[in-house]
């Protein structure tokens, strides 16, 4: 099981990668939504905002009102961020849960 610090670092790495590719991401997915990432095995969460092709305002804690909520285990989060776990298969196998309105899911699908 990964630690809270490893999960935080993985999300920061993801935010940095999105920042480097913000224009490309924005062209593919133009969203401005709050995001919650819930780590089920650590009983912790992080939240932020997807906007302009970037993941910004990343912080500890849950946002129960987030428009997009991802739930997974710590190890699966690290594997997703590293590209070792395909998100489509992970969702199909119930290793990852993504809750969002159908239009946002369609946009997110372009990212994944």
Phi, psi and omega per residue, in radians:
X1 nan 2.318 3.105
X2 -1.314 2.842 -3.137
X3 -1.628 2.935 3.070
X4 -1.056 -0.732 3.131
X5 -1.091 -0.680 3.104
X6 -1.152 -0.668 3.102
X7 -1.163 -0.778 3.102
X8 -1.023 -0.787 -3.134
X9 -1.127 -0.682 3.116
X10 -1.076 -0.739 3.118
X11 -1.193 -0.637 3.066
X12 -1.148 -0.666 3.073
X13 -1.107 -0.731 3.093
X14 -1.084 -0.772 3.124
X15 -1.063 -0.708 3.131
X16 -1.154 -0.703 3.124
X17 -1.142 -0.734 3.090
X18 -1.125 -0.667 3.117
X19 -1.056 -0.760 -3.139
X20 -1.134 -0.488 -3.078
X21 -2.029 0.467 -2.992
X22 -1.001 -0.736 -3.100
X23 -1.135 -0.741 3.121
X24 -1.131 -0.779 -3.140
X25 -1.106 -0.786 -3.122
X26 -1.062 -0.661 3.103
X27 -1.117 -0.584 -3.123
X28 -1.493 -0.677 -3.058
X29 -2.454 1.798 3.123
X30 -1.735 1.621 -3.112
X31 -2.154 2.677 2.926
X32 -2.402 1.573 -3.035
X33 -2.425 2.574 3.000
X34 -1.312 2.614 -3.051
X35 -2.359 2.382 3.008
X36 -2.122 2.372 3.078
X37 -2.082 1.929 -3.064
X38 -1.807 2.168 -3.114
X39 -1.751 1.799 -2.940
X40 -1.169 -0.700 -3.078
X41 -1.348 -0.317 3.114
X42 -1.781 -0.089 -3.100
X43 0.875 0.836 3.115
X44 -2.402 3.001 -3.125
X45 -2.682 2.844 3.049
X46 -2.330 2.742 3.092
X47 -2.502 2.778 3.129
X48 -2.958 -2.744 -3.111
X49 -2.453 2.313 2.981
X50 -1.627 2.045 -3.138
X51 -2.689 2.403 3.091
X52 0.986 0.558 -3.134
X53 1.369 0.196 -3.097
X54 -2.145 2.743 2.960
X55 -1.878 1.931 -3.038
X56 -2.149 2.961 3.083
X57 0.987 0.609 -3.136
X58 -1.197 2.219 -3.089
X59 -2.598 2.816 3.058
X60 -1.248 2.634 3.073
X61 1.818 2.765 -3.122
X62 -1.508 2.795 2.959
X63 -2.248 1.649 -3.086
X64 -1.071 -0.315 3.141
X65 -1.703 0.152 -3.119
X66 -1.019 2.429 -3.137
X67 -1.303 -0.443 3.090
X68 -2.219 2.224 -3.134
X69 -2.232 2.146 3.095
X70 -1.925 2.290 3.095
X71 -2.180 2.325 3.136
X72 -2.874 3.066 3.055
X73 -1.486 2.880 -3.127
X74 -1.080 -0.784 -3.139
X75 -1.130 -0.684 3.121
X76 -1.207 -0.599 3.067
X77 -1.073 -0.819 3.136
X78 -1.082 -0.741 3.129
X79 -1.121 -0.681 3.103
X80 -1.091 -0.847 -3.086
X81 -1.144 -0.624 3.130
X82 -1.341 -0.186 -3.119
X83 1.460 0.245 -3.128
X84 -1.542 -0.234 -3.123
X85 -2.230 2.147 3.116
X86 -1.318 2.151 -3.054
X87 -1.116 -0.636 3.136
X88 -1.094 -0.808 3.101
X89 -1.162 -0.670 -3.139
X90 -1.105 -0.697 3.084
X91 -1.172 -0.776 3.141
X92 -1.079 -0.609 3.141
X93 -1.567 0.106 3.118
X94 1.084 0.502 3.027
X95 -1.517 -0.367 3.103
X96 -2.341 2.414 3.063
X97 -2.107 2.283 3.087
X98 -2.155 2.108 3.103
X99 -1.938 2.154 3.122
X100 -2.867 2.896 3.097
X101 -1.224 2.746 -3.046
X102 -1.003 -0.618 -3.140
X103 -1.191 -0.694 3.094
X104 -1.172 -0.669 3.102
X105 -1.071 -0.689 3.122
X106 -1.130 -0.706 3.102
X107 -1.178 -0.753 -3.140
X108 -1.097 -0.576 -3.131
X109 -1.013 -0.589 3.095
X110 -1.133 -0.539 3.130
X111 -1.319 -0.625 -3.022
X112 -1.470 nan nan
